[in-house]
Amino acid sequence: MPLRAWTDTLTPRWVLRSPRPSPGRLRLFCLPYAGGGAAAYRAWADGLPPEIEVCRIELPGRGSRFAEPRFKSAAELVRAAADGLRPHLDPPFALFGHSMGALLAFELARELRRRGRPLPALLLVAGHEAPQCPDPDPPLSHLPDSEFVEEIRRRYDGIPAEVLAEPELLDLLLPVLRDDVALLERYRYSEEPPLDCPISCLGGEEDRRVSRESLEAWRDQTVRSFALRLIPGGHFFIESARAAVLRAVGEDLEPWTSAARP
């Protein structure tokens, strides 16, 4: 086997690209929510304009990278992601993240700035309070399984009924979800200048945990434009109202995708 092919098999695959008849003109990197993986965005390519190439980020410890150890620190995870995404971050690109993914997308943008790399054309965050806002809930990653599941469902309604009905599926999900929740609980926001890129924020109208005020606070993280849209649904409105979310994302990226059209 050629050396290049052998080393490629050892390189973690951070980016899963959705097939397109022709490559998009703008890459949209999508970071998953706690307990989730790249599969959460599998259907997005079909609902967005063809100028957008959906690049699903697969984090260690889930999906095709299930055997890899999960990171304990958001800062370490973001640094590793910045290394892994380096060959793919040709401008223009945008970052999207929901819940935990929103926080990771934000910190990834700040890490790119520290490295002197181009910032995203647009940072899209969904379902998470601005990073400077205090967590409104007490920690739960330490709870026994039954209490942990009950509290996750109360706060986020985030474990599908079909998973709860299958003990083997739940056994696979819980360690990933618990580690992600613990990572979020260890996160500490550090003061830095606002980003020099626009931010678009999406929230669920019926989200019991993330308030409109805490979503509005994302405005303080940019010196450029800021937009907030509320979508019908609870915390996982990106699933229950996917068409509305994709429509909003497509509209927010339109200034860059229209410029790419002949």
Secondary structure, DSSP 8 states (H G I E B T S, - for coil): --HHHHHHHHS---EEE---SS--SEEEEEE--TT--GGGGTTHHHHS-TTEEEEEE--TTSGGGTTS---S-HHHHHHHHHHHHGGG--SSEEEEEETHHHHHHHHHHHHHHHTT----SEEEEESS--TTS--SS---TTS-HHHHHHHHHHHH--S-HHHHT-HHHHHHHHHHHHHHHHHHHH--------BSS-EEEEEETT-SSS-HHHHHGGGGGBSS-EEEEEESSSTTHHHHTHHHHHHHHHHHHHHHHHHH--
